């Protein structure tokens, strides 16, 4: 594990991994808002020139704040490494001058968040604080107004890219199932869910809390429209 905060000079700046929620600017926490507005610079992931994280907080940024776009493909791995490495160099420059940087992350920074890859590069060498945010998972459940799990029920959260064998194991274990990062895997996972006899208990939620949010029974979704920014929720039974 990466730690070592006590070894960092007291004059160093702090990098804040700030969860900005799933899309609705009103779902930003007060703590996140304070950290963003107090920071000398804000950093955020960019995909094809756009940043959802920045768009969420656009109305809250201070005039004159420095901005650090992080160009790293969502595929992660080796393709994303140069973008994160370059961002760390820039961020470290601010920290060395005693200036704070807020790194914006959709949803929660440590729930499939892009901030994870910066945390692994910065922690132990720089002061880091994580501000949790409303996750896409809980926002999707809220959009449906259905409980994920209750009492002694079990929840499984799995990427839709997992093998059929792994997904079946998750379905066997859990009472509530969330499949994230749906996109191009939609047809396969829907077929699996239907084969398990759970098609009528499954829902598709896309871009939860955003103006373009879509909430549909799984069977009603056109596979051609399925996006990476969607979660399939399956409820094997309602908590009682």
C-alpha positions in Angstrom: 0.0 0.0 0.0 1.2 3.5 -0.7 1.4 5.7 2.4 4.1 7.8 4.1 2.2 11.1 4.6 4.2 11.8 7.8 7.4 11.9 5.8 6.2 14.8 3.5 7.6 18.3 4.3 5.0 20.5 6.1 5.3 23.2 3.5 4.2 21.0 0.6 0.9 21.6 -1.1 -1.9 19.0 -1.0 -3.5 17.2 -4.0 -7.2 16.6 -3.4 -8.9 13.7 -5.3 -12.4 15.2 -5.4 -15.5 13.2 -6.3 -17.9 15.5 -8.2 -20.7 13.1 -8.5 -22.4 11.4 -11.5 -23.4 14.6 -13.4 -25.9 16.8 -11.5 -24.0 19.8 -10.2 -26.3 19.8 -7.1 -24.9 16.4 -6.1 -21.5 17.9 -5.3 -20.8 17.7 -1.6 -20.0 20.9 0.4 -16.5 19.6 1.2 -15.8 18.9 -2.5 -17.0 22.4 -3.3 -14.7 24.0 -0.7 -11.7 22.0 -1.8 -12.3 22.9 -5.5 -12.7 26.6 -4.9 -9.7 26.9 -2.5 -7.3 25.1 -4.8 -4.8 27.0 -6.9 -5.3 24.6 -9.8 -7.9 22.1 -10.9 -7.0 19.0 -12.9 -9.5 16.8 -14.8 -9.6 13.9 -17.3 -10.2 14.8 -20.9 -11.6 12.6 -23.7 -11.5 13.8 -27.2 -11.2 17.4 -26.0 -14.1 17.2 -23.6 -14.3 16.7 -19.8 -17.5 15.6 -18.1 -15.9 16.2 -14.7 -15.1 19.8 -15.6 -18.5 20.4 -17.0 -20.1 19.3 -13.7 -18.2 22.0 -11.7 -18.0 24.7 -14.4 -20.3 27.0 -12.6 -18.3 26.7 -9.4 -14.7 27.4 -10.7 -13.1 30.7 -9.6 -11.8 33.2 -12.2 -8.1 32.8 -12.6 -7.8 29.2 -11.4 -5.2 27.3 -13.3 -6.5 24.2 -15.2 -4.6 21.0 -15.9 -6.3 18.8 -18.6 -5.3 15.1 -18.3 -5.3 13.4 -21.6 -5.4 9.7 -20.8 -7.6 7.1 -22.7 -10.3 5.4 -20.6 -8.8 2.1 -21.6 -6.2 2.6 -19.0 -3.1 0.5 -19.0 0.0 1.3 -21.1 -2.0 3.6 -23.4 -3.1 5.9 -20.5 0.3 5.9 -18.7 1.9 8.8 -20.6 -1.0 11.1 -19.9 -1.0 10.3 -16.1 2.8 10.6 -16.0 2.7 14.0 -17.6 -0.1 15.2 -15.3 1.9 14.1 -12.2 4.9 16.2 -13.3 2.7 19.3 -13.7 0.8 18.7 -10.4 4.0 18.0 -8.5 5.3 21.5 -9.6 2.4 23.1 -7.8 2.8 21.0 -4.7 6.5 21.8 -4.5 5.5 25.5 -4.3 3.1 24.8 -1.5 0.1 25.2 -3.7 -2.9 22.9 -3.6 -4.4 21.0 -6.6 -7.9 19.6 -6.8 -8.2 16.6 -9.2 -11.8 16.3 -10.4 -13.2 12.8 -10.7 -16.7 11.8 -11.9 -18.6 9.9 -9.3 -16.3 8.8 -6.4 -12.5 9.0 -6.9 -11.9 5.4 -5.7 -14.9 3.6 -7.3 -13.5 2.9 -10.8 -12.2 6.5 -10.7 -9.5 7.9 -12.9 -7.9 9.4 -9.7 -6.8 6.0 -8.7 -4.0 6.1 -11.3 -2.8 9.5 -10.0 -3.0 8.3 -6.4 -0.7 5.4 -7.1 1.9 7.9 -8.6 1.6 10.6 -5.9 0.9 9.0 -2.6 4.0 8.5 -0.4 5.7 11.5 -2.1 3.1 14.2 -1.8 0.3 15.0 0.6 -3.0 13.5 -0.7 -6.5 13.8 0.6 -9.5 12.0 -1.0 -13.0 13.6 -0.9 -15.6 11.0 -1.6 -18.4 11.7 -4.0 -21.9 10.3 -5.0 -21.1 7.3 -7.1 -22.8 6.4 -10.4 -24.0 3.2 -8.7 -26.0 4.9 -6.0 -27.3 7.5 -8.5 -28.6 4.7 -10.8 -30.5 3.1 -7.9 -31.9 6.5 -7.0 -33.1 7.0 -10.6 -34.9 3.7 -10.4 -36.1 4.4 -6.8 -35.3 0.8 -6.0 -33.1 -0.5 -3.2 -29.8 -2.0 -4.2 -29.7 -4.4 -1.2 -31.1 -4.4 2.3 -30.7 -6.3 5.6 -28.5 -9.3 5.0 -28.5 -9.2 1.2 -25.3 -9.2 -0.8 -24.3 -6.9 -3.6 -22.0 -7.7 -6.5 -20.4 -5.0 -8.7 -18.7 -6.3 -11.8 -17.4 -4.8 -15.1 -19.5 -6.0 -18.0 -16.2 -7.0 -19.7 -15.9 -10.0 -17.4 -16.1 -13.5 -18.8 -19.5 -15.3 -18.7 -18.1 -17.6 -16.1 -17.1 -14.8 -13.8 -20.4 -13.0 -14.3 -22.4 -16.2 -13.5 -20.4 -16.6 -10.3 -21.4 -13.1 -9.3 -25.0 -13.7 -10.1 -24.9 -16.9 -8.0 -23.4 -15.1 -5.0 -25.4 -11.9 -4.9 -28.9 -10.7 -4.4 -28.4 -7.4 -6.2 -26.0 -7.1 -9.2 -24.6 -4.1 -10.9 -22.8 -4.4 -14.2 -20.7 -1.3 -15.0 -19.0 -0.1 -18.2 -21.7 -1.7 -20.3 -21.1 -0.3 -23.8 -20.0 -2.9 -26.4 -20.7 -5.7 -24.0 -24.4 -5.1 -23.9 -25.7 -7.8 -26.2 -23.7 -10.5 -24.5 -24.6 -9.6 -20.9 -28.2 -9.1 -21.7 -28.3 -12.6 -23.3 -26.6 -14.0 -20.1 -29.1 -12.2 -17.8 -32.0 -13.6 -19.9 -30.6 -17.1 -19.9 -30.5 -16.9 -16.1 -34.2 -16.1 -16.1 -33.6 -12.5 -14.7 -34.5 -10.4 -17.7 -37.7 -9.1 -16.1 -35.8 -8.0 -13.0 -33.1 -6.1 -14.9 -32.9 -2.3 -15.7 -30.6 -0.1 -17.7 -29.6 3.3 -16.4 -27.5 5.6 -18.6 -25.8 8.8 -17.5 -27.6 8.9 -14.2 -28.6 12.4 -12.8 -27.6 14.1 -16.1 -30.2 15.9 -18.3 -29.7 13.1 -20.9 -30.4 10.4 -18.3 -32.1 7.2 -19.7 -33.9 4.7 -17.5 -35.3 1.6 -19.2 -36.2 -2.0 -18.6 -33.3 -4.1 -19.9 -35.5 -5.7 -22.6 -36.5 -2.3 -24.0 -32.9 -1.1 -24.8 -31.7 -0.9 -28.4 -28.3 -2.5 -28.3 -27.0 0.0 -30.8 -27.6 2.8 -28.3 -25.9 1.2 -25.3 -23.0 3.3 -23.9 -20.0 2.8 -21.7 -21.6 5.4 -19.3 -24.4 3.0 -18.3 -25.0 0.5 -15.5 -27.3 -2.6 -15.6 -28.9 -3.3 -12.3 -30.5 -6.7 -11.6 -32.6 -7.3 -8.5 -33.1 -11.0 -7.7 -35.5 -10.1 -5.0 -36.7 -7.0 -3.1 -35.6 -6.6 0.5 -38.3 -7.6 3.0 
